[in-house]
């Protein structure tokens, strides 16, 4: 809520520096696989930051600006693309972004609020939970929903998802 993105020294439990002062709350942040960039999702703005310089490398906005309440962010293993799940003005969506150009490559539309997102280790399969009690398995490369896992009752929905290291098992909580 202090509108900042900070780089922390975890061994000393101290911030190393403030990378960015955002215009509003920061809702999600994720480090690139190489640790050189950060994906930062805040109110109506998605940015890619250079960790060493603190400079903004790319901004996603314009007609595609998200309302970032309840949002999630994950980098793909290639370090060039990322997933951002949020309310995008007219629907809950997961967007696959080219982080260099800011281009949205494909979308997964959902009927209800996104409650969790996990990416398989190979970066090809994404699991997205929503408040309708479903977990959708989305092929990121094809942009296709492969399967939908329905939880036992409509009152249940997953708030945590993670893949096993081999990508063959999904844990939902």
matplotlib code that plots the C-alpha trace (Angstrom):
import matplotlib.pyplot as plt

x = [0.0, 3.0, 3.0, 6.6, 8.4, 11.4, 14.4, 15.2, 18.2, 16.5, 19.5, 19.5, 15.8, 16.4, 15.4, 18.3, 16.5, 13.3, 13.0, 9.8, 7.3, 4.0, 1.0, -1.3, -1.2, 1.1, -1.0, 1.6, 5.2, 7.4, 11.1, 12.2, 13.9, 17.4, 16.6, 17.4, 13.8, 10.7, 7.1, 5.0, 1.2, -0.4, -3.6, -4.3, -0.7, 1.7, 5.4, 8.7, 11.5, 15.3, 16.5, 20.0, 19.0, 15.4, 14.4, 11.0, 11.7, 8.1, 4.6, 1.4, -1.5, -3.7, -6.9, -5.6, -5.3, -6.3, -8.1, -5.7, -7.7, -7.1, -4.4, -1.6, 1.7, 4.1, 7.1, 7.4, 10.8, 12.0, 12.1, 10.5, 6.9, 4.7, 1.2, -1.0, -4.4, -6.8, -10.1, -9.5, -12.4, -15.1, -13.9, -11.6, -8.7, -5.3, -3.1, 0.1, 2.4, 5.5, 7.5, 9.7, 7.0, 4.0, 2.0, -0.8, -0.2, -3.3, -6.1, -8.0, -11.4, -13.0, -16.5, -15.5, -12.7, -9.2, -8.3, -5.0, -2.6, 0.2, 2.6, 4.1, 7.9, 8.2, 6.0, 3.5, 0.6, -1.1, -3.6, -6.1, -8.6, -11.6, -14.4, -16.8, -15.2, -13.3, -9.6, -8.9, -5.8, -4.7, -2.1, -0.2, 1.4, -1.9, -4.1, -6.5, -8.3, -7.4, -9.5, -11.6, -11.4, -14.6, -14.3, -16.9, -19.4, -20.1, -19.0, -15.5, -12.7, -9.0, -6.9, -3.6, -2.2, 1.2, 2.7, 5.0, 8.6, 7.8, 4.6, 2.5, 0.7, -1.2, -1.8, -4.9, -5.7]
y = [0.0, 2.4, 2.5, 1.2, -1.7, -2.6, -4.9, -6.7, -8.4, -11.5, -12.4, -9.1, -8.5, -5.0, -3.2, -2.7, 0.1, 1.4, 0.4, 2.3, 4.6, 3.6, 5.9, 3.6, 0.3, -2.5, -5.7, -8.2, -8.5, -11.2, -11.5, -12.7, -16.1, -14.4, -12.0, -9.0, -7.7, -7.4, -7.5, -5.1, -4.9, -1.9, 0.0, 0.2, -0.3, -3.1, -2.4, -4.2, -2.8, -3.3, -4.4, -3.0, 0.5, 0.7, 1.9, 1.1, -1.1, -1.5, -0.4, -2.2, 0.1, 2.0, 0.2, -2.9, -1.3, -3.7, -2.9, -4.9, -5.9, -9.6, -9.8, -12.3, -12.2, -14.9, -14.9, -17.7, -19.6, -17.9, -14.6, -12.8, -13.4, -13.1, -13.9, -11.3, -12.2, -9.3, -7.6, -6.0, -3.6, -6.0, -9.5, -11.4, -12.4, -13.9, -12.1, -13.5, -10.5, -10.0, -8.1, -6.3, -4.8, -4.7, -6.7, -9.0, -12.2, -14.1, -14.0, -16.5, -15.1, -16.1, -15.7, -15.0, -13.5, -15.1, -16.5, -18.3, -19.0, -21.4, -22.1, -25.5, -25.6, -25.9, -22.8, -24.4, -25.2, -22.7, -23.5, -20.7, -20.9, -18.7, -18.0, -20.1, -23.2, -24.2, -24.7, -24.2, -25.9, -23.5, -24.3, -21.1, -21.7, -22.7, -20.4, -23.3, -24.5, -28.2, -29.2, -27.8, -29.2, -28.6, -28.6, -30.5, -27.7, -24.3, -22.9, -24.2, -22.4, -22.7, -19.8, -21.5, -23.6, -25.1, -27.6, -30.4, -30.0, -32.5, -30.6, -33.8, -33.0, -29.9, -29.1, -27.0, -25.5]
z = [0.0, 0.1, -3.7, -4.0, -5.5, -3.4, -3.9, -0.6, 0.9, 2.4, 4.6, 6.4, 6.1, 4.7, 1.5, -0.8, -2.7, -4.1, -7.7, -8.5, -6.9, -8.5, -8.9, -7.0, -5.1, -6.4, -6.7, -8.1, -8.8, -10.3, -11.1, -14.5, -14.6, -15.0, -12.1, -14.3, -14.7, -12.7, -13.9, -11.8, -11.9, -10.3, -10.6, -14.4, -15.3, -16.0, -16.2, -16.8, -14.8, -15.2, -11.8, -12.1, -13.2, -11.9, -15.4, -17.0, -20.0, -21.1, -20.2, -21.1, -21.3, -23.7, -24.6, -22.8, -19.4, -16.6, -13.4, -11.3, -8.3, -7.6, -10.3, -10.7, -12.7, -13.8, -16.2, -18.7, -18.6, -21.8, -20.0, -23.0, -22.2, -19.1, -17.9, -16.2, -14.9, -14.0, -14.7, -18.2, -18.3, -19.6, -18.5, -16.2, -18.4, -18.4, -21.0, -22.5, -23.1, -25.1, -22.4, -24.9, -27.2, -24.8, -27.3, -26.0, -27.8, -26.7, -24.0, -21.9, -21.0, -17.7, -16.3, -12.7, -10.6, -11.0, -7.6, -8.4, -11.3, -11.7, -14.6, -15.3, -15.2, -19.0, -19.3, -21.7, -19.4, -17.2, -14.5, -13.7, -10.8, -10.6, -8.2, -10.2, -8.7, -11.8, -12.6, -16.3, -17.9, -20.6, -23.3, -23.4, -26.8, -28.5, -26.6, -26.0, -22.9, -22.6, -19.7, -16.8, -13.4, -11.4, -7.6, -5.6, -4.9, -6.3, -2.9, -3.3, -5.3, -5.3, -3.8, -4.3, -7.2, -7.9, -10.3, -9.3, -10.7, -13.5, -14.4, -14.3, -11.0, -9.9, -6.3, -5.6, -2.2]

ax = plt.figure().add_subplot(projection="3d")
ax.plot(x, y, z, "-o")
ax.set_aspect("equal")
plt.show()
